[in-house]
Amino acid sequence: MTNQEILAQFGPREAMEYDVVVVGGGPAGLATAIRLKQLATEKGKDLSVVVLEKGSEPGAHILSGAILDPISLTELFPNWKAMGAPLNQPVTSEVMNFLSETSAYPTPGFFLPACSQNHGNYIISLGALTRWMAQQAETIGVEIFPGFAAAEVLYNDNGSVKGVATGNLGVGKDGKPGENFQIGMELLAKYTIFAEGSRGHLGKQVIEKYKLDEGCDPQTYGLGIKELWEIDPARHQPGFVMHTAGWPMDNSTYGGSFMYHMEDNKVALGFITGLNYSNPYLSPFEEFQRWKTHPNVRYYLEGEGLKPAKRLAYGARAITAGGLMSLPKTVFPGGALVGCDAGFLNVSRIKGSHTAIKSGMLAAEAAFEAVTGGRQHDELSAYPEAFSNSWLYTELNKSRNFKTWFKYGLTVGTLMNGLEQFALKGNMPWTVRRDKPDYAYLKPAAQCQPIVYPKPDGKLTFDRLSSVFISSTNHEEQQPAHLTLKDASVPVAINLAKFAGPEARYCPAGVYEFVKDEDNTDRLQINAQNCVHCKTCDIKDPTQNIVWVTPEGGGGPNYGDM
């Protein structure tokens, strides 16, 4: 049954009205809601605000390195330390290494540009910070609905956004309502703020409907894969930060890694692969596993006389990395985009949390003035105006060329970014542009060299399925697959035949497999229950045939303190 048929039989849906609806309970969405209620308290106004979070709880789907610049958190909560915000491990030392297969070449500290320095920043669990922010939001009157996935944008007759509808629950694999069926509900608002994170399902639709990216560079993404380890205290250096570039990537492929020494002998390991890579045989997951075998990484995880290191958790998430030149128009009739739904990450700093929080605060201030001024469903033009006059714009403008330089290779990209960020302090007089989306960079397999990856050893390197297991990923078994195909013939006829089936390699969760049927024909099998909601397939599929849609609320990974 289609959604329209379900509505005709089981509708109408219950509707709830708010001044502002926020879609997404991450740092950007929570900052939006918190700032709205703060302003209402300051001005003596009554303002209703609700946050919809598709995860089982705030923070369940949050994944980041993470090093936090506390600048925007301090603006939001000047006394965050006294309030108990979970920023407990300041950065104490750092190194940037360029790797060959067996060696490391550190960049002298005096050559590190300001964007690469982390003095005054904190190594954190972004999931823990998100849960803390949710607690603060509820304390000041924000309603938060965890486990409720916004599945549909609702429009007024004049074309403006009037709110969202949550997904139906209890629909079977055949698309028909089951015995525990519950129809979704509508949440209507004067303004709806989309804060779904990178490649947001509804944000993507809004950008397309209102042509918000007209005149912008095509957006570009990275896939971030992370593991959390507990290591021997003898090798633990609280506050130590290591970033690397180079091996195992070749000179033409954008990527890099991080190692962050957290509290309690825990270390965050991560690898980011630019999704504009060209070789369909490349596997970001295997590149990450291979990186851990480098002597400079292996040193912290194993060695004679050391207590064996233990892998505690795993996760993966796409990163919106286009920066200022790919930033769409952030407002439209009835709402706005904030955080990574729009693309505020500063890729030169490998940081997006402080920018997400700031963008949410700016959108909230514009929405508050509009609502209290008696307006609704129009454009919040004060938001982009405030952004253009903020430190956030200045910061993103200085790094606008960072990733684009790497289209000329690692060597040229490093040299040009060194010139721009170190010598010119981000004040490059020209802008380097991008002209095609990530999926269009993939070359036919016949033009590329296959990559042979070593088998996992189960101690330092692992396979996808054992990794997904420790991500605590779960989806209701009987629900329809949320990974959909526009044309079921395309994966075999085009993706497998021309590109050697890249979906089986770019997915970090083992969702896509090409299998042989009894008649020896190939078929794409989609293991949707493994999906960690990273959105890579929605971005990198060379035919743009895969569409990620919202599953039932509460499903997906549960990252805990990742």
C-alpha positions as CSV (number, residue, x, y, z in Angstrom):
1,M,0.0,0.0,0.0
2,T,1.2,3.5,-0.8
3,N,1.2,6.1,2.0
4,Q,-1.8,7.8,0.3
5,E,-3.8,4.6,0.4
6,I,-2.9,4.1,4.1
7,L,-4.0,7.6,4.8
8,A,-7.3,7.1,3.0
9,Q,-8.0,3.9,5.0
10,F,-6.6,4.9,8.5
11,G,-6.5,8.7,8.4
12,P,-6.7,11.4,9.2
13,R,-3.5,11.7,11.2
14,E,-3.5,13.4,14.6
15,A,-1.9,16.8,14.4
16,M,0.0,18.8,17.0
17,E,0.8,22.5,16.6
18,Y,4.0,24.2,17.8
19,D,5.6,27.5,17.2
20,V,8.8,25.8,16.0
21,V,9.4,22.1,15.1
22,V,13.1,21.0,15.0
23,V,13.8,17.8,13.0
24,G,16.9,16.2,14.4
25,G,18.2,16.0,18.0
26,G,21.9,16.5,17.4
27,P,24.0,19.5,18.4
28,A,22.5,21.8,15.7
29,G,18.9,20.9,16.4
30,L,19.3,21.0,20.2
31,A,21.1,24.3,20.0
32,T,18.3,25.7,18.0
33,A,15.7,24.6,20.5
34,I,17.7,25.7,23.5
35,R,18.4,29.2,22.1
36,L,14.7,29.6,21.3
37,K,13.6,28.8,24.9
38,Q,16.4,30.9,26.3
39,L,15.2,33.9,24.3
40,A,11.6,33.3,25.3
41,T,12.6,33.3,29.0
42,E,14.7,36.4,28.5
43,K,11.9,38.3,26.8
44,G,9.0,36.9,28.9
45,K,7.4,35.2,25.9
46,D,5.6,31.9,25.7
47,L,7.1,29.8,22.9
48,S,6.4,26.1,22.1
49,V,9.3,24.1,20.7
50,V,9.6,20.4,19.9
51,V,12.5,18.3,18.7
52,L,12.0,15.0,16.8
53,E,14.9,12.5,17.1
54,K,14.8,9.3,15.0
55,G,17.3,7.6,17.3
56,S,16.2,5.6,20.4
57,E,17.5,8.5,22.5
58,P,19.4,11.8,21.8
59,G,22.9,10.9,20.9
60,A,22.1,7.3,19.7
61,H,22.9,8.2,16.1
62,I,25.6,10.8,16.8
63,L,29.1,9.9,15.6
64,S,32.1,12.2,15.4
65,G,35.9,12.1,16.3
66,A,35.6,14.4,18.2
67,I,37.6,17.4,19.1
68,L,35.4,20.3,20.2
69,D,36.2,24.0,19.9
70,P,34.1,25.3,22.8
71,I,33.5,28.7,21.3
72,S,29.8,28.3,20.4
73,L,29.0,26.1,23.5
74,T,30.3,29.0,25.6
75,E,28.0,31.4,23.8
76,L,25.1,29.1,24.4
77,F,26.0,28.2,28.0
78,P,28.6,30.6,29.4
79,N,28.9,28.5,32.6
80,W,29.0,25.1,30.9
81,K,31.8,23.9,33.2
82,A,29.8,24.6,36.4
83,M,26.7,23.0,34.7
84,G,28.7,19.7,34.2
85,A,29.1,19.6,30.4
86,P,31.1,16.5,29.6
87,L,34.2,18.3,28.4
88,N,36.8,16.6,30.6
89,Q,39.9,16.0,28.5
90,P,41.7,19.0,27.1
91,V,44.1,18.5,24.2
92,T,47.6,18.4,25.6
93,S,49.8,17.7,22.6
94,E,49.4,17.0,18.9
95,V,51.2,15.9,15.8
96,M,50.4,15.8,12.1
97,N,52.2,12.8,10.4
98,F,52.6,12.1,6.7
99,L,52.8,8.4,6.3
100,S,54.6,6.0,3.9
101,E,53.9,2.3,4.3
102,T,56.5,1.9,7.1
103,S,57.5,5.4,8.2
104,A,56.0,8.6,9.5
105,Y,57.2,12.2,8.8
106,P,55.9,14.7,11.4
107,T,55.2,18.3,10.4
108,P,57.2,20.6,12.6
109,G,54.9,22.3,15.1
110,F,55.9,25.8,13.9
111,F,54.6,24.9,10.4
112,L,51.2,23.9,11.6
113,P,48.7,26.5,10.5
114,A,46.1,27.9,13.0
115,C,43.4,25.7,11.5
116,S,45.4,22.6,12.4
117,Q,46.1,23.6,16.0
118,N,43.9,22.4,18.9
119,H,45.2,24.4,21.9
120,G,42.1,25.2,24.1
121,N,40.0,22.4,22.5
122,Y,38.6,19.2,24.1
123,I,38.6,15.6,23.1
124,I,35.0,14.5,23.8
125,S,32.3,12.0,23.1
126,L,29.8,13.9,21.0
127,G,27.1,11.4,21.9
128,A,27.7,12.3,25.6
129,L,27.6,16.0,24.9
130,T,24.4,15.6,22.9
131,R,22.7,13.7,25.8
132,W,23.8,16.5,28.1
133,M,22.4,19.2,25.8
134,A,19.1,17.3,25.6
135,Q,18.9,17.3,29.4
136,Q,19.4,21.1,29.4
137,A,16.8,21.5,26.7
138,E,14.2,19.6,28.6
139,T,15.0,21.5,31.8
140,I,14.0,24.8,30.1
141,G,10.8,23.4,28.5
142,V,11.8,21.9,25.1
143,E,9.7,18.8,24.3
144,I,11.9,16.0,22.8
145,F,10.3,13.0,21.1
146,P,13.0,10.3,20.7
147,G,12.2,7.3,18.5
148,F,10.1,9.5,16.2
149,A,11.4,9.7,12.7
150,A,10.2,12.6,10.5
151,A,9.4,10.9,7.2
152,E,7.5,13.5,5.2
153,V,7.5,17.2,4.7
154,L,4.1,18.9,4.8
155,Y,3.3,21.9,2.7
156,N,0.7,24.7,2.7
157,D,-1.3,25.5,-0.4
158,N,1.1,28.4,-1.2
159,G,4.1,26.0,-1.3
160,S,5.5,26.9,2.1
161,V,6.5,24.3,4.6
162,K,3.9,23.8,7.4
163,G,5.5,21.0,9.3
164,V,6.4,17.3,9.1
165,A,4.7,13.9,9.5
166,T,6.3,11.1,11.4
167,G,6.5,7.6,9.8
168,N,3.9,5.0,10.2
169,L,4.7,2.2,12.7
170,G,4.0,-1.5,12.3
171,V,4.0,-1.7,8.5
172,G,5.1,-5.1,7.2
173,K,7.6,-6.0,4.5
174,D,4.8,-6.2,2.0
175,G,3.9,-2.5,2.7
176,K,0.6,-3.4,4.4
177,P,-0.3,-2.4,8.0
178,G,0.2,-5.2,10.5
179,E,-1.6,-6.0,13.7
180,N,0.5,-3.4,15.7
181,F,0.0,-0.7,13.1
182,Q,0.1,3.0,14.2
183,I,-0.4,5.8,11.8
184,G,2.1,8.6,11.9
185,M,1.2,12.0,13.3
186,E,1.6,15.5,11.9
187,L,3.6,18.2,13.7
188,L,2.7,21.6,12.4
189,A,4.7,24.8,13.0
190,K,5.1,28.4,12.1
191,Y,8.7,27.4,11.2
192,T,10.3,24.0,10.7
193,I,14.1,23.7,11.2
194,F,15.8,20.8,9.6
195,A,18.8,19.5,11.5
196,E,19.1,15.9,10.4
197,G,22.9,15.8,9.9
198,S,24.8,15.0,6.7
199,R,22.6,14.1,3.6
200,G,19.4,14.5,5.6
201,H,16.6,12.7,4.0
202,L,14.1,15.6,4.2
203,G,16.7,18.3,3.9
204,K,17.7,16.8,0.6
205,Q,14.1,17.1,-0.6
206,V,13.8,20.7,0.5
207,I,17.0,21.6,-1.2
208,E,15.7,20.1,-4.4
209,K,12.2,21.5,-4.2
210,Y,13.3,25.1,-3.6
211,K,16.5,24.9,-5.7
212,L,18.5,26.0,-2.7
213,D,21.8,24.8,-4.2
214,E,21.4,26.8,-7.4
215,G,24.7,28.6,-8.2
216,C,26.6,26.6,-5.6
217,D,29.4,24.1,-6.2
218,P,28.2,20.5,-6.0
219,Q,28.3,19.3,-2.5
220,T,31.1,16.9,-1.6
221,Y,31.3,14.4,1.2
222,G,33.6,12.1,3.2
223,L,32.9,8.8,4.9
224,G,34.2,8.8,8.5
225,I,34.7,5.4,10.1
226,K,35.5,5.2,13.8
227,E,36.4,2.6,16.4
228,L,36.7,3.1,20.1
229,W,39.5,1.1,21.9
230,E,40.6,0.6,25.4
231,I,44.5,0.3,25.5
232,D,47.2,-0.5,28.0
233,P,47.8,2.5,30.4
234,A,51.5,2.3,29.5
235,R,50.7,3.6,26.0
236,H,47.9,5.9,26.9
237,Q,48.7,9.6,26.7
238,P,45.6,11.6,27.9
239,G,45.0,14.5,25.6
240,F,47.3,13.4,22.8
241,V,46.1,14.0,19.2
242,M,47.5,12.5,16.1
243,H,46.3,13.2,12.5
244,T,47.8,11.5,9.5
245,A,47.7,11.8,5.7
246,G,49.2,9.7,3.0
247,W,49.4,5.9,3.3
248,P,47.3,3.8,2.8
249,M,45.8,6.3,0.3
250,D,47.5,6.9,-3.0
251,N,48.4,10.4,-4.1
252,S,45.2,11.0,-6.0
253,T,42.7,10.0,-3.3
254,Y,41.6,12.4,-0.6
255,G,41.7,10.9,2.9
256,G,43.2,11.1,6.4
257,S,43.0,9.7,9.9
258,F,42.9,10.6,13.5
259,M,43.8,9.1,16.9
260,Y,42.5,10.9,20.0
261,H,43.5,9.8,23.5
262,M,40.4,10.3,25.6
263,E,39.9,9.6,29.4
264,D,40.1,6.2,31.1
265,N,42.6,4.7,28.7
266,K,40.2,5.0,25.8
267,V,41.4,5.9,22.3
268,A,39.3,7.0,19.4
269,L,40.6,5.8,16.0
270,G,39.1,7.1,12.8
271,F,39.6,7.2,9.1
272,I,38.0,9.6,6.6
273,T,37.8,8.9,2.9
274,G,36.7,11.5,0.4
275,L,33.7,10.2,-1.5
276,N,35.0,11.8,-4.7
277,Y,37.4,8.8,-5.1
278,S,37.6,7.4,-8.6
279,N,38.6,3.7,-8.3
280,P,35.5,1.5,-7.8
281,Y,37.7,-1.2,-6.2
282,L,38.5,1.1,-3.2
283,S,37.0,0.1,0.1
284,P,37.0,2.8,2.8
285,F,36.4,0.2,5.4
286,E,39.4,-1.9,4.4
287,E,41.6,1.2,4.0
288,F,40.8,2.0,7.7
289,Q,41.6,-1.5,8.8
290,R,44.9,-1.4,6.8
291,W,45.8,1.9,8.3
292,K,45.8,0.4,11.8
293,T,48.6,-1.9,10.8
294,H,51.0,1.0,10.3
295,P,53.8,0.9,12.9
296,N,52.9,4.4,14.3
297,V,49.3,3.2,15.0
298,R,50.0,-0.4,15.9
299,Y,52.4,0.8,18.6
300,Y,49.5,2.0,20.7
301,L,47.4,-1.2,20.3
302,E,49.8,-4.0,20.7
303,G,53.3,-4.8,21.9
304,E,55.3,-7.2,24.1
305,G,54.4,-7.1,27.7
306,L,51.3,-5.0,27.1
307,K,47.7,-5.7,28.2
308,P,45.9,-6.6,24.9
309,A,43.9,-3.6,23.6
310,K,40.2,-4.1,23.3
311,R,37.9,-2.7,20.6
312,L,34.8,-1.4,22.3
313,A,32.6,0.2,19.6
314,Y,32.4,0.9,15.9
315,G,30.5,3.3,13.7
316,A,30.4,5.1,10.4
317,R,28.9,8.4,9.1
318,A,29.0,10.6,6.1
319,I,30.5,14.1,6.5
320,T,29.3,17.1,4.5
321,A,32.6,18.6,3.4
322,G,32.0,21.1,0.7
323,G,32.2,24.1,2.9
324,L,31.2,27.6,2.0
325,M,31.2,27.2,-1.8
326,S,28.8,24.3,-1.6
327,L,26.6,25.8,1.2
328,P,23.0,26.1,-0.2
329,K,20.7,28.9,0.6
330,T,19.7,28.0,4.2
331,V,16.2,29.4,4.3
332,F,12.9,28.8,2.4
333,P,9.3,29.6,3.0
334,G,8.5,28.1,6.4
335,G,11.8,27.0,7.6
336,A,15.6,26.7,7.5
337,L,18.5,24.2,7.3
338,V,21.1,24.1,10.1
339,G,24.3,22.1,10.9
340,C,25.4,19.4,8.5
341,D,22.0,19.3,6.9
342,A,23.2,22.4,5.2
343,G,26.9,21.8,5.3
344,F,28.6,24.1,7.9
345,L,31.5,21.7,8.7
346,N,34.9,23.3,8.5
347,V,36.9,20.6,6.8
348,S,40.3,22.3,7.3
349,R,39.8,22.0,11.0
350,I,38.1,18.6,10.9
351,K,35.4,20.1,13.0
352,G,31.7,20.6,12.6
353,S,30.2,20.5,16.1
354,H,31.0,24.1,17.0
355,T,29.7,25.3,13.6
356,A,26.6,23.2,13.9
357,I,25.8,24.7,17.3
358,K,26.4,28.2,16.1
359,S,24.2,27.8,13.0
360,G,21.4,26.5,15.2
361,M,21.7,29.6,17.4
362,L,21.6,31.9,14.5
363,A,18.5,30.2,13.0
364,A,16.8,30.3,16.4
365,E,17.4,34.0,16.9
366,A,15.8,34.7,13.5
367,A,12.9,32.3,14.2
368,F,12.2,33.9,17.6
369,E,12.0,37.4,16.1
370,A,9.7,36.2,13.4
371,V,7.3,34.2,15.7
372,T,7.1,37.0,18.3
373,G,6.6,39.5,15.5
374,G,3.5,37.6,14.4
375,R,5.0,36.1,11.3
376,Q,4.8,32.5,10.0
377,H,5.7,30.4,7.0
378,D,7.8,33.0,5.3
379,E,11.6,33.1,4.8
380,L,13.8,33.7,7.9
381,S,16.1,36.1,6.0
382,A,17.6,37.4,9.2
383,Y,19.4,34.0,9.6
384,P,21.6,34.1,6.5
385,E,22.2,37.8,7.1
386,A,23.4,37.1,10.6
387,F,25.6,34.2,9.3
388,S,27.3,36.5,6.8
389,N,28.2,38.9,9.7
390,S,29.4,36.2,12.1
391,W,32.7,34.6,13.1
392,L,31.3,31.4,11.5
393,Y,31.3,32.9,8.1
394,T,34.8,34.3,8.5
395,E,36.1,30.9,9.6
396,L,34.4,29.0,6.7
397,N,35.6,31.6,4.2
398,K,39.2,31.2,5.2
399,S,38.9,27.4,4.5
400,R,36.7,27.6,1.4
401,N,39.4,26.1,-0.9
402,F,40.8,23.4,1.5
403,K,39.3,20.2,0.1
404,T,39.1,21.5,-3.5
405,W,42.9,21.9,-3.7
406,F,43.2,18.1,-3.3
407,K,41.6,17.5,-6.7
408,Y,45.2,18.1,-7.9
409,G,46.5,15.3,-5.6
410,L,48.0,15.0,-2.1
411,T,51.3,16.8,-2.9
412,V,49.8,19.8,-4.6
413,G,46.9,20.0,-2.2
414,T,49.2,19.9,0.8
415,L,51.5,22.6,-0.7
416,M,48.7,24.9,-1.7
417,N,46.9,24.5,1.6
418,G,50.2,25.2,3.4
419,L,50.6,28.4,1.4
420,E,46.9,29.4,1.9
421,Q,46.5,28.5,5.6
422,F,50.0,29.1,7.0
423,A,51.6,31.9,4.9
424,L,48.4,33.7,3.9
425,K,46.4,32.8,7.0
426,G,43.4,31.8,5.0
427,N,43.3,35.0,2.9
428,M,43.8,33.5,-0.5
429,P,42.7,36.1,-3.2
430,W,41.0,33.6,-5.4
431,T,38.6,30.7,-5.0
432,V,39.0,27.2,-6.4
433,R,35.8,25.7,-7.7
434,R,34.3,22.2,-8.1
435,D,32.1,21.2,-11.0
436,K,30.7,17.7,-10.4
437,P,29.2,15.6,-7.6
438,D,31.1,12.8,-5.8
439,Y,29.3,9.9,-7.6
440,A,30.4,11.3,-11.0
441,Y,34.1,10.8,-10.2
442,L,33.9,7.0,-10.2
443,K,35.7,5.5,-13.2
444,P,34.7,2.3,-15.0
445,A,36.4,-0.8,-13.5
446,A,38.2,-1.5,-16.8
447,Q,40.2,1.7,-16.3
448,C,41.2,0.9,-12.7
449,Q,43.5,-1.5,-10.9
450,P,41.9,-3.9,-8.4
451,I,43.0,-3.5,-4.8
452,V,43.8,-6.6,-2.9
453,Y,43.2,-6.1,0.8
454,P,44.7,-8.4,3.5
455,K,42.3,-10.6,5.4
456,P,41.3,-9.4,8.9
457,D,43.2,-11.0,11.8
458,G,40.4,-10.5,14.4
459,K,42.8,-8.8,16.8
460,L,43.8,-5.5,15.1
461,T,41.8,-5.7,11.9
462,F,38.2,-6.9,11.5
463,D,35.4,-7.7,9.1
464,R,32.3,-5.7,8.5
465,L,29.8,-8.0,10.3
466,S,31.7,-8.2,13.5
467,S,32.0,-4.4,13.4
468,V,28.3,-3.8,12.8
469,F,27.6,-6.1,15.8
470,I,29.4,-3.8,18.2
471,S,27.6,-0.7,16.8
472,S,24.4,-2.1,18.5
473,T,22.5,-1.7,15.2
474,N,19.0,-2.9,15.2
475,H,16.0,-2.6,12.9
476,E,12.5,-4.0,13.3
477,E,12.7,-7.1,11.2
478,Q,9.3,-7.0,9.5
479,Q,9.5,-3.3,8.4
480,P,9.9,-2.5,4.7
481,A,13.6,-2.0,3.6
482,H,14.6,1.7,4.0
483,L,17.2,1.3,1.2
484,T,15.2,1.5,-2.0
485,L,16.0,1.2,-5.7
486,K,14.5,3.4,-8.4
487,D,15.1,0.6,-10.9
488,A,15.9,-2.9,-9.6
489,S,17.7,-3.8,-12.8
490,V,20.4,-1.1,-12.6
491,P,22.7,-2.7,-9.9
492,V,23.5,-5.7,-12.0
493,A,23.1,-4.2,-15.5
494,I,25.1,-1.1,-14.9
495,N,26.8,-1.0,-11.5
496,L,28.2,-4.6,-11.6
497,A,28.8,-4.7,-15.3
498,K,30.5,-1.3,-15.6
499,F,31.8,-0.5,-12.1
500,A,32.4,-4.0,-10.6
501,G,29.6,-3.5,-8.0
502,P,31.1,-0.7,-5.9
503,E,28.2,-0.7,-3.4
504,A,29.6,-4.0,-2.0
505,R,32.8,-2.1,-1.1
506,Y,31.8,1.5,-0.2
507,C,29.2,0.4,2.3
508,P,30.9,0.1,5.7
509,A,28.2,-2.2,7.1
510,G,27.9,-5.1,4.7
511,V,24.4,-4.0,3.5
512,Y,25.0,-4.7,-0.2
513,E,26.0,-8.1,-1.6
514,F,26.0,-9.4,-5.1
515,V,24.9,-13.1,-4.9
516,K,24.3,-15.8,-7.5
517,D,20.7,-17.2,-7.9
518,E,20.1,-20.8,-8.7
519,D,20.3,-20.1,-12.4
520,N,23.7,-18.5,-11.9
521,T,22.5,-15.0,-12.6
522,D,23.7,-12.1,-10.4
523,R,21.4,-10.3,-8.0
524,L,22.0,-7.5,-5.5
525,Q,21.0,-8.5,-2.0
526,I,20.2,-5.7,0.4
527,N,20.7,-6.5,4.1
528,A,18.9,-3.4,5.4
529,Q,19.1,-4.6,9.0
530,N,22.8,-3.9,9.0
531,C,22.5,-0.3,8.0
532,V,24.2,2.2,10.3
533,H,22.6,5.2,8.6
534,C,25.9,6.5,7.2
535,K,24.2,7.6,3.9
536,T,27.2,6.7,1.8
537,C,25.1,4.7,-0.7
538,D,22.8,7.6,-1.2
539,I,25.8,9.7,-2.0
540,K,28.2,7.5,-3.9
541,D,26.0,5.2,-6.0
542,P,27.3,6.0,-9.6
543,T,23.8,5.8,-11.1
544,Q,22.0,7.6,-8.2
545,N,19.6,4.6,-8.2
546,I,19.8,4.0,-4.4
547,V,17.6,6.2,-2.3
548,W,17.9,6.1,1.5
549,V,14.5,6.7,3.2
550,T,13.6,7.0,6.8
551,P,13.1,3.6,8.6
552,E,10.9,3.3,11.7
553,G,11.9,5.5,14.5
554,G,14.3,4.0,17.1
555,G,16.0,1.8,14.6
556,G,19.6,2.0,13.5
557,P,22.8,2.1,15.5
558,N,23.1,3.0,19.2
559,Y,26.5,4.6,19.6
560,G,26.5,5.3,23.3
561,D,29.7,7.1,24.2
562,M,31.1,7.1,20.7
